[in-house]
Amino acid sequence: MRQLTERATCLLALLAGLIALPSPASADPTSCTVYDRSTGECVIQVQVPGNPSSGGGSNNSGGDDSGGNRGGGGGDPATPACIDDASSTAPTEVPCSSSAGYWSNEHDCYVAPMNPQPPAGSPLFSGNTGGAVYTCSYPYTLPGTGVTFFWAADPPAGPAAPPDPAVLAQQALAAMQLRAIDIGMVPEPDPSSVGLVGLPTWLWVNTPNEQTFGPVSRTVAAGGVSVTATARVERVVWSMGDGQNVTCTGAGTPYVDSYGRSDSPDCGHTYTRTSAAQPDGAYTVTATSYWTVDWAGGGQTGTIDDVSFTQEAQVRIGELQVIQTD
């Protein structure tokens, strides 16, 4: 069977003398279930005998095509077809991409992320957070018409769908090769160095660079989509081993001898008891750097969360002994 679709205004003239119209009991000529969305005219679909269309003849040796490749028309059955089944004609294969985006069989339109995206809280997000707002452009419409909008948590599927920008952002993050900071500290984390209770301890990121402190940017492109991610350390949390934590939003200030017994201006700590009771007689200091990673591309923006690295060192803290003699 082959579907022939004609507009209601010329159907009777075309079919007169060829086939019998359905009886009034089976079809109500005053009602319409399918409309041409570009003109508003009613569309009637009639089943007439015929040979299978396209494909260069019939081949029944393969049995029924159960792969769901509608409108394959002799194409590679492994490649999903792009089918418009909501237009004025019978289900029709359409190009899988156009200047309006890529075809989505689910939405029956060409979809593309809005660029730029609407501001947070826009009604187009329908109360959702994350994801993106997409344009939905229908084929066969008059110029300036046939575009709607919808929100989706993930890019809609489609044979020609571009890579997910969020996936490319993860690849850009991996290309940065981020790692933990190198600890700078006085007293020095060395078995031969001993600090004193009550004296300032200075903490800093030793020789910060792109990989240990940022900022660092990398760009990854694939399938016509380019995504740039930028990472920087937001804070370093120092766990001092004595139950106290110190949070520093900068890299800290390296200590030099001329500072004497002064406190660090931006990242420091003071021990109130010795490390004698600790394993190996030393406090284990851990420095955890927390990164902020922002990305943009493919009409979307986002943030990669939970990026952190930890480094540790051991420091010995003693107590100044004062010996009084007569």
TORVOMAR-903283 format. One record per residue: residue in three letters; y, x, z of N, C-alpha, C, CB in turn. Coordinates in steps of 0.2 Angstrom, whole numbers, plus 5000, padded with zeros to 4 digits. Glycine has a CB too. Layout:
ALAYXZYXZYXZYXZ
...
END
This chain:
MET499450045000500050005000500650045000500049955006
ARG501150024997501850064996502350014998501950094989
GLN502850045003503350005005503950005000503650025012
LEU504249944997504849944993505349914997504649914986
THR505949944998506449905002507049894998506649955008
GLU507249834997507849814993508349774998507649774987
ARG508949774996509449734999509349664998510149754997
ALA509549625003509349555003509749524997509549515009
THR510349544995510749514990510449524983511349554990
CYS509949564982509649574975508849564975509849644972
LEU508549554981507849554982507549494977507649544989
LEU507849434978507549384974507549394966507849314975
ALA508049424964508049444957507549494955508749464955
LEU507449544959507049594957506349574958507149654962
LEU506149534962505449514963505249454960505349504971
ALA505749414957505549354953505049364948506149324950
GLY504549324948503949334943503449384945504249334937
LEU503549424950503149484951502649474957503549544952
ILE502949444962502549434968502749364971502549494973
ALA502349344975502549274979502849294985501949234980
LEU503449264986503749274992503449244998504549244992
PRO503449265004503149235010503349165011503249275016
SER502949125013503049055014503549045020502449015016
PRO503948985020504448975025504148985032504748905025
ALA503448965033503148965039503049035042502448935039
SER503049085037502949155039503549195039502449185035
ALA504149175036504749215036505349165036504749255030
ASP505749185041506349135041506949175038506549125049
PRO507149145032507649175028508349185031507749145021
THR508449145036509149145040509149195045509249075043
SER508649235047508649285052508549355049508049265057
CYS508749405052508749475050508549515055509349495046
THR508049565054507849605060508049675058507149605061
VAL508249695052508449765050509049755046507849795046
TYR509549795049510249805045510349875043510749775050
ASP510749875037510949945035511549955039511149935027
ARG511550015043512050025048512650055045511750075053
SER512650075038513250095035513650035032513150145030
THR513349975030513649925027513649855031513349915020
GLY513149855035513049795039512649745035513649765040
GLU512349755029511949705025511249705028511949725018
CYS510949645027510249635029509749675025510049565030
VAL509249705027508749735023508049705024508649815025
ILE507749685019507049655019506549695017507049585016
GLN505949705020505449755018504849705016505249795023
VAL504549725010504049685007503449735005504249645000
GLN502849715007502249745005502049724998501749745011
VAL501949774994501649754987501149804986502249754981
PRO500649784981500149834980500449894976499549804975
GLY500049954977500350014973499850074975501050024975
ASN500050124972499650184973500050234978499550224967
PRO499750274982500050314986500650354983499550364990
SER501250354986501750394982501750464984502450364985
SER501950504979502050574979501350614981502550594984
GLY501450674982500850714983500450734978500450674988
GLY500550714971500150734965499550704965500150814965
GLY499450644967498850604966498450594973498350644962
SER497950554973497550544979497050594980497350474978
ASN496950604987496450654989496150624995496650724990
ASN495550584995495250555000494750595004494950494998
SER494650655002494150695005494350715012494050765001
GLY495050715014495250735020495250685025495850775020
GLY495150625023495150565028495850555030494750585034
ASP495950515035496550495038496950555041496450435043
ASP497550555039498050605042498250585049498650625038
SER497850615054497950595061498450645064497350595065
GLY498750685061499150735064499850715065499250795059
GLY500050655063500650625065501250655061500850635072
ASN501050685055501650715051501850655046501350775047
ARG502250615048502450565044502850585038502950515048
GLY502750555032503150575026503050645024503850565028
GLY502450675025502350735023502350755016501650765025
GLY502250705011502350705004502050765001503050705003
GLY501450785003501050845000501350915003501250844993
GLY501750915009501950975012501451005016502550955016
ASP501551055020501151085024501051045030501351155026
PRO500451015032500350975037500451005044499650945037
ALA500451075044500551105050501351105052500351175050
THR501751085047502451085048502751015050502851115042
PRO502950995055503150925057503750905052503450925064
ALA503650845049504150825045504750795049503850765040
CYS505350795046505950765048506050695045506550805047
ILE505950645049505850575046506450525049505250545048
ASP506850495045507250445047506950375046507950445043
ASP506750345052506450285051506850225054505750285055
ALA507550235054507950185057508550175052508250205064
SER508450195046508950185041508850125037509050245036
SER509250115032509250055028508650055023509850045023
THR508250105022507650115018507050115022507750165013
ALA506550125019505850135022505950205026505250135018
PRO505450225030505450285033505550345028504850305038
THR506050385028506150435023506250505026506850415020
GLU505950555023506050615025506750645023505450665021
VAL507050675028507650705027507650775029508150665032
PRO508250815026508250885028508250895036508850915025
CYS507950945038507850955045508450985048507251005046
SER508951005044509551035047510151015042509551105048
SER510751015045511350995041511951025045511450925040
SER512551015042513151045045513251005052513751035041
ALA512950945053513050915059512550935064512950835058
GLY512050975063511550995068510850995065511550955074
TYR510350985069509650985067509350915069509251035071
TRP508850895065508650825065508150815071508250815059
SER508250765075507850745080507450675078508250735087
ASN506850675077506450615076506550565082505750635075
GLU506650595088506650545094507250505093506650585100
HIS507850535091508450505091508650475084509050545094
ASP508250495079508450475072509150495070508350405071
CYS509350555072510050585070510050655070510550545074
TYR510550685067510650755068511050775075511050785062
VAL510750815079511050825085511250895086510450815091
ALA511750905090512050965091512450965098512550995085
PRO512451015102512851015108513551015107512651075113
MET513950965110514650965110514951035111514950915114
ASN515451055107515751125108516551115107515451175103
PRO516851115113516651135119516351075123517251165124
GLN516051085128515751035132516250995136515251065137
PRO516150925137516650895141516750925148516450815142
PRO517250915151517350935158516950905163518150925160
ALA516750935168516350915173516550845176516250955179
GLY516150795177516350725179516450685173516950735183
SER516450705167516650665161516150605161516650705155
PRO516350545159515850485158515250505153516250425156
LEU515350555149514850565144514250605147515150615139
PHE514350625154513750655157513350595161514050705162
SER513650535160513250485163513050495171512650465159
GLY513450535174513350545181512850605183513050485185
ASN512650635177512150695178512550755179511650695172
THR512150805182512450875182511950915178512550895190
GLY512150975176511751015172511650985165511051025176
GLY511151015161511050995155511650995150510850925155
ALA511750955145512250965141512350895137512151015135
VAL512950885134513150825130513050845123513850795132
TYR512750795119512550815112512850755108511750815111
THR513050785102513250735097512650705093513850765092
CYS512650645091512150615087512450585081511750555091
SER512350625075512650605069512150575064512950665065
TYR512250515062511750475058511950495050511850405059
PRO511350495047511450505039511650435036510850535036
TYR511850445030512050385026512550335029511350345025
THR513050365032513550325035514250345032513650335043
LEU514750305032515350315029515750375033515850245029
PRO516150405029516550465032516850445038516950495027
GLY516850485043517150475050516850425054517850445048
THR516250395052515850355056515150385058515750285053
GLY514750345062514050365063513950415068513750375056
VAL514450435072514250485077514350455084514850545077
THR513850465088513750445095513650505099513250385096
PHE513650495106513550545111513050535116514150565114
PHE512650585118512150565124512050635128511450545121
TRP511850625134511750675138510950695138511950665145
ALA510750755139510050775140510050835144509750785133
ALA509450835148509350895153509150955149508850875158
ASP508750945144508551005139508750985132507751015140
PRO508751035128508951025121508350975118508951085117
PRO508550925114508050885111507650925106508450825107
ALA506950905106506550935101506650915094505850915103
GLY506450965090506550955083506251015079507250935081
PRO505950995073505651055069506151115068505451035062
ALA506851095067507351145066507751165072507751135060
ALA507551135078507951145084508051225085507551115090
PRO508651245087508851315088508551335095509551325088
PRO508551395097508251415103508651385109508251495104
ASP508351375115508751345120509151405123508251325126
PRO509851385123510351445126510151465133511051415126
ALA509851425137509651445144509151505143509451385148
VAL508651495138508151545137508451605135507551515132
LEU508951605130509251665128509651695133509751645122
ALA509951655138510251685144509851725148510651635148
GLN509251705149508751745153508551805150508051705154
GLN508551805143508351865139508951915140508251855132
ALA509551895140510151935141510151965148510851895140
LEU509951925153509951955160509352005160509751895165
ALA508851995157508352055157508552115154507652025154
ALA508952105149509252165145509652205149509552145139
MET509952175155510452215159510152265163510852165163
GLN509452255165509052305169509452315176508952365165
LEU509652255179509952265185509452285191510152195188
ARG509752325196509352345201509752345208509052415200
ALA509352365213509752365220510252425220509152385225
ILE510652415225511152465226510852535229511752445230
ASP511252585228511152645231511552645238511252715227
ILE511152655243511552645250511952705251511052635255
GLY512552695253513052745256513152725263513652755252
MET513052775268513152755275513252825279512452725277
VAL513652815284513852865289513752825296514552895288
PRO513352845300512952905300512452905294512552925306
GLU512252965291511852965285511152945287511853035282
PRO510852915282510152895283509652955282509952835278
ASP509653005287509353065286509053085293509753125283
PRO508353105293508053115300508453165304507353145299
SER508853215300509253265304509953235306509353325300
SER510053175304510753145306510653095311511153115300
VAL511053095317511053045322511753025324510753085329
GLY511852955323512452925325512452915332512552865321
LEU513052885335513152875342513352805343513652925345
VAL513052775349513252715351513952705352512852695358
GLY514252655350514952645351515452675345515152675357
LEU515152715341515552745336515452705329515352815334
PRO516052705325515952665319515452685314516652655315
THR515052635311514652655306514952625299513952615307
TRP514952665294515252645288514752635283515752705285
LEU514852585279514352555274514652545267514052485276
TRP514352575262514652565255514152565250515252615254
VAL514252545244513852555238513952625235513952495233
ASN513452665235513552735233513552735225512952775236
THR514152765222514152775215513952705211513752825213
PRO514352655213514152585209514252595202514652535212
ASN513852565198513852565191513652495188513352615188
GLU513552485182513452415179512752395182513352425171
GLN512252435182511652405184511552395192511052455182
THR511952425196511952415203512452365206511952475207
PHE513052365202513552325205513952275200514052365208
GLY513952295193514252255188514952275188514152185189
PRO515352235184515152185180514752215174515652135177
VAL514352175171513952195165513852135161513252235167
SER513852145154513752095149513252115144514452065146
ARG512852065142512452075137512352015132511652095139
THR512252015126512251965121511551965118512851965116
VAL511251905117510651895113510751835108510051875118
ALA510551855102510651805097509951785094511151825092
ALA509851725092509251705089509351635086508551705093
GLY509051625080509051565077509751535076508651515081
GLY510251575074510951555073511251545080510951495069
VAL510951555086511351545092511451605096510851495097
SER512051625098512251685102512451665109512751725098
VAL512151695113512251685121512451755124511651655124
THR513051745128513251805131513251795139513951825129
ALA512951835142512851825150513251885153512151825152
THR513551875158513951925162513751915170514751915162
ALA513551975172513351975179513752025183512652005180
ARG513852005190514252045194513952035201515052035194
VAL514052085206513852075213514352035216513752135216
GLU514151975219514551935223514651955230514351865223
ARG514151985233514152005240513552045242514151945245
VAL513652095246513052135249512952115256513152205248
VAL512352095258512252075265511852135268511852005266
TRP512152165273511752225277511452195283512352275278
SER510852205283510452185290510352255293509752155288
MET510652265299510752325302510152345307511352325307
GLY509652305307509052325311509152305319508952395310
ASP509752295321509852275328509952205329510452315331
GLY509752165324509852085324510552065322509852065331
GLN510952115319511652095317511652105309512152135320
ASN511952055306512052055299512852075297511851995295
VAL512952105292513652115290513652095282513852195291
THR514152055281514252035274514852065271514251955273
CYS514752095265515352135262515452105255515252215262
THR516052085253516152055247516352115242516652005247
GLY516452175244516652225239516152285240517352255241
ALA516252335236515752395237515852435243515952435231
GLY516352425247516452465253516852525251515752475256
THR517052565257517452625256517052685258518052625260
PRO516952735254516552795256516852835261516452835250
TYR516552855266516752895272516952965270516352885278
VAL517452985272517653065272517853085279518253075266
ASP517753145280517853175287518553165289517753255287
SER519053155285519753145287519853075291520253155282
TYR519353035290519452965293519252975301518952915290
GLY518953025303518753035310518352975312519453045314
ARG518652945318518252895322518552825320518252905329
SER518852815315519152755313518652705310519752765308
ASP518752645310518352595308518452585300518452525311
SER517852565297517952555290518352495288517252545286
PRO518852505283519352445282518952385279519852475277
ASP518352395276518152335273517352325274518252335266
CYS516952375276516252365277515952405282515952375270
GLY515852385288515652425294515352395299516252475296
HIS515052435304514652405310514752455315513952385308
THR514652425322514552475327513952455331515252465332
TYR513552505332512952495336513152495344512352545335
THR512752455348512952445355512352475359513052375357
ARG511752495355511252525359510852575354510752465362
THR510452615357510152665353509552635350509952725358
SER509252675345508752655341508052685344508752685334
ALA508152715350507552745353506952705353507652775360
ALA507052635355506452595355506152565349506652535360
GLN506452585343506252565337505752605334506852565332
PRO505352575329504752615326505052675323504452575321
ASP504752735324504952795322505652815325505052805314
GLY505852785330506552795333507152785329506552865335
ALA507052735324507652725319507752655318507552765313
TYR508352635316508452565314508352565306509152545316
THR507952515304507852495297508452455294507152465295
VAL508852485290509452445287509252425280510052495287
THR509352365279509252335272509852305269508652275272
ALA509952325263510552305259510352255254511052365257
THR510552195254510352145249510952125245509952085252
SER510952145238511452125234511352065230511652185229
TYR511852015231511751945228512251945222511951895233
TRP511951935216512251935209512451865207511851965204
THR513051855204513251795200513151815193513951775202
VAL512751765189512651775182512851715179511951795181
ASP513451725175513651665171513551675163514451655172
TRP513351625160513251635153513551575149512451635151
ALA513651595142513951545138513751555131514751545138
GLY513651505127513351505120513051445118512951565119
GLY512951435111512651375109512951315111511951375111
GLY513651315112513951255115513851235122513751195110
GLN513551285126513351265133513551325137512551255134
THR513651305143513751365148513351345154514551355151
GLY513251405158512751395164512751455169512051385162
THR512451445174512351505179511651515181512751485185
ILE511451575181510751595183510751605191510451655179
ASP510451565195510451575202509851625204510351505205
ASP509951635211509451675214509251745211508751635214
VAL509751785210509651845207509951895213510151865201
SER509451935216509651975221509152035221509651945228
PHE509352095224508952155225509052185232509152205219
THR508552215234508552245241508452315241508152205246
GLN508752355245508652425246508652435254509152475242
GLU508252485256508252495263508352575265507652465266
ALA508552585271508552655273508552655281509252685271
GLN508352705284508352715291508852755294507652745293
VAL509152735300509652775303509552775310510352735302
ARG509652835313509552855320510152845324509152915321
ILE510152815330510752805334510552825341510952725334
GLY510952875343510852905350511352885355510752975350
GLU511352915360511852895365512152965368511552855371
LEU512852965368513153035370513053045378513953025369
GLN512753095379512553115386513153165389511953155387
VAL513453145394513953175398513653215404514553135399
ILE513753275404513453315410514053345414512953375408
GLN514153325420514653345424514453405429514953285428
THR514853455429514753505433515353525438514553575429
ASP515153545443515653565448516053635446515453575455
END
